[in-house]
């Protein structure tokens, strides 16, 4: 049996979750816990099945173990993003290291958790992902734009000078936090809170990493410097073209 589906009566705040996990006991335990929160869970025990289900169905969030058979979690993220599936992805990994976390994020994941973890922490991460996905830049905006850069959070489409630029959901959220306050310095602590959530306990330098991703996509190809570092204070989005 490729997938086991558990359907519950969903109420306010309930979400539909695809859980890709090959350890039966863990998958069953997580499913029971998520059911107790009122969510709907569709489980898959390998990456190939997860890819098919995620491509065919509609989910609010995908939870995927990195070390699943057939295709691993990294490959699953890459293939879903290549198919323009924008569903937020939370990866689970038994490997505790910066390189594994960075590889997951580079592959298209939006968040990660290292095993072992508590169900309370998992649930908090899921709530944060769904919140960011639904709320865009944290202000409930459907679209934000400044200068020649625009992000439509309903479709996940970002454009620069009219040209589409592909961003991950995390990159969209970070860009949205800057676009919401063009010309203002946004503190690193504020970006961590708004984009990664109040309970984020990872390396705060993740902000610099993602600022670098945005610069490579928004600035370098267009010969502009839109995202400025204000040393000791934070970052500023410069919507005005440089003076000639």
C-alpha positions in Angstrom: 0.0 0.0 0.0 1.7 3.2 -1.2 -0.1 5.7 1.0 -2.3 5.6 4.1 -4.8 8.4 4.4 -6.3 9.6 7.7 -9.2 12.1 7.3 -10.6 13.9 10.2 -13.2 16.6 10.6 -11.2 19.8 10.1 -12.1 22.9 12.0 -10.8 26.4 12.2 -7.0 26.5 11.8 -6.9 22.9 10.5 -4.6 22.2 7.6 -4.0 19.4 5.1 -0.6 17.8 5.5 1.4 15.4 3.4 3.7 13.4 5.6 6.6 11.6 3.8 8.3 9.3 6.3 9.5 5.7 5.8 9.7 4.8 9.5 6.2 3.3 10.1 6.2 3.9 13.9 7.3 7.5 13.5 4.8 8.2 10.7 2.0 6.7 12.7 2.9 8.6 15.9 3.2 11.9 14.0 -0.1 11.2 12.2 -1.9 10.5 15.5 -0.5 13.7 17.1 -1.5 15.8 14.0 -5.0 14.2 14.0 -5.4 15.2 17.6 -4.9 18.8 16.5 -7.7 18.5 14.0 -5.6 18.2 10.9 -6.0 16.0 7.8 -2.9 13.8 7.1 -1.9 11.9 4.0 1.1 9.6 4.6 3.6 8.3 2.1 6.5 5.9 3.0 8.9 6.9 0.1 9.9 10.0 -1.9 8.5 8.8 -5.2 5.0 8.3 -3.7 5.3 11.7 -2.0 6.3 13.4 -5.2 3.2 11.9 -7.0 0.8 12.9 -4.2 2.3 16.4 -3.8 2.1 16.9 -7.6 -1.5 15.7 -7.9 -3.1 16.9 -4.7 -3.5 20.1 -2.8 -1.8 20.5 0.6 -1.2 23.3 3.0 2.3 21.9 4.0 4.5 19.0 3.3 6.6 17.3 6.0 9.4 15.1 4.5 12.2 13.1 6.0 15.5 13.5 4.2 16.4 9.8 4.3 13.4 8.3 2.5 13.8 5.6 -0.2 13.4 5.8 -4.0 14.1 9.5 -4.1 15.4 11.3 -1.0 14.1 14.5 0.6 16.6 16.7 -1.2 15.5 15.4 -4.6 11.8 15.6 -3.6 12.2 19.3 -2.8 14.1 20.0 -6.1 11.6 18.1 -8.3 8.6 19.8 -6.7 10.1 23.2 -7.1 11.0 22.3 -10.7 7.3 21.5 -11.2 6.4 24.8 -9.7 4.7 23.2 -6.7 5.0 26.1 -4.1 3.6 24.2 -1.1 5.7 25.0 2.0 8.1 22.1 2.8 9.4 21.2 6.3 12.3 18.6 6.1 13.1 16.2 8.9 16.7 15.0 9.2 18.7 12.8 11.6 21.9 14.6 10.5 22.8 17.5 12.7 25.0 19.8 10.7 25.0 23.1 8.8 25.7 21.6 5.5 22.7 19.3 5.6 20.4 22.2 6.6 21.9 24.4 3.9 21.4 21.7 1.3 17.8 21.2 2.2 17.1 25.0 2.0 19.0 25.3 -1.3 16.9 22.4 -2.6 13.7 24.3 -2.1 12.7 23.5 1.5 11.3 26.3 3.6 12.2 25.0 7.1 13.9 22.1 8.8 13.9 20.1 12.1 16.6 17.8 13.3 15.7 14.5 15.0 14.9 14.0 17.8 12.3 16.7 18.2 9.3 17.2 20.3 5.8 17.2 18.8 5.2 20.6 20.4 8.1 22.0 18.4 7.0 20.3 15.2 3.5 21.7 15.5 4.9 25.2 16.1 7.0 25.0 13.0 4.0 23.8 11.0 1.8 26.7 12.3 4.5 29.2 11.4 4.9 27.8 7.8 1.2 27.9 7.2 0.9 31.4 8.7 3.7 32.7 6.5 2.3 31.0 3.4 -1.2 32.5 4.0 0.0 35.9 5.2 2.7 36.8 2.8 4.8 39.6 4.4 3.2 39.2 7.8 0.8 42.1 7.2 -1.8 40.1 5.3 -0.8 41.7 2.0 -1.7 39.8 -1.2 0.9 41.8 -3.2 3.8 44.1 -2.4 5.9 46.2 -4.8 8.6 48.8 -4.5 10.3 50.3 -7.5 10.4 47.7 -10.2 10.2 44.7 -7.9 6.8 43.1 -7.1 5.7 39.9 -5.3 2.2 38.4 -5.6 1.9 36.2 -2.5 -1.3 34.6 -3.9 0.5 33.1 -6.9 4.1 33.1 -5.6 5.2 35.1 -8.6 8.0 37.7 -8.3 8.9 40.1 -11.1 11.9 42.4 -11.5 11.5 45.1 -14.2 8.6 42.9 -15.5 10.8 39.8 -15.8 9.8 36.7 -13.6 12.3 35.7 -10.9 11.9 32.4 -9.1 12.0 32.6 -5.3 11.4 30.1 -2.6 8.7 30.8 -0.1 11.3 31.8 2.5 12.9 34.2 0.0 9.5 35.6 -0.8 8.8 36.2 2.9 12.1 37.9 3.5 11.7 40.1 0.4 8.2 40.9 1.5 9.4 42.1 4.9 11.8 44.5 3.1 9.3 45.6 0.5 6.8 46.4 3.2 9.2 49.2 4.4 11.0 50.5 1.4 13.8 52.9 2.2 13.7 52.0 5.9 16.3 50.0 7.8 14.8 46.8 9.0 16.7 45.2 11.9 18.0 41.7 11.7 16.1 40.8 14.8 12.8 41.9 13.2 13.5 39.9 10.0 14.2 36.8 12.1 11.0 37.2 14.0 8.8 38.0 11.0 10.3 35.5 8.6 11.5 32.6 10.8 9.1 33.0 13.7 9.2 33.9 17.3 10.4 30.4 18.3 13.3 30.2 15.9 16.3 28.8 17.7 18.8 28.3 14.8 21.7 30.3 13.7 20.7 34.0 13.4 23.2 34.3 10.5 20.6 32.6 8.4 19.4 36.1 7.6 22.7 37.0 5.9 22.5 33.7 3.9 19.1 34.5 2.6 20.0 38.1 1.9 22.8 36.7 -0.3 20.3 34.5 -2.1 18.1 37.5 -2.9 21.0 39.6 -4.1 22.0 36.9 -6.5 18.5 36.8 -7.9 17.4 40.4 -7.7 20.5 42.5 -8.0 23.3 40.8 -9.8 21.4 39.8 -13.0 20.1 43.3 -13.4 23.2 45.3 -12.5 21.5 47.0 -9.5 22.0 47.1 -5.7 18.5 47.1 -4.3 19.2 45.4 -1.0 21.7 47.4 1.2 23.4 46.4 4.4 23.4 49.1 7.0 26.2 48.0 9.2 25.2 47.3 12.8 21.6 48.1 12.1 20.1 45.8 9.5 19.0 45.9 5.9 17.2 48.4 3.6 15.4 47.9 0.3 16.4 50.8 -2.1 13.5 51.2 -4.6 15.1 54.2 -6.4 17.4 53.7 -9.3 21.0 54.9 -8.8 21.7 58.5 -9.8 23.5 58.9 -13.1 
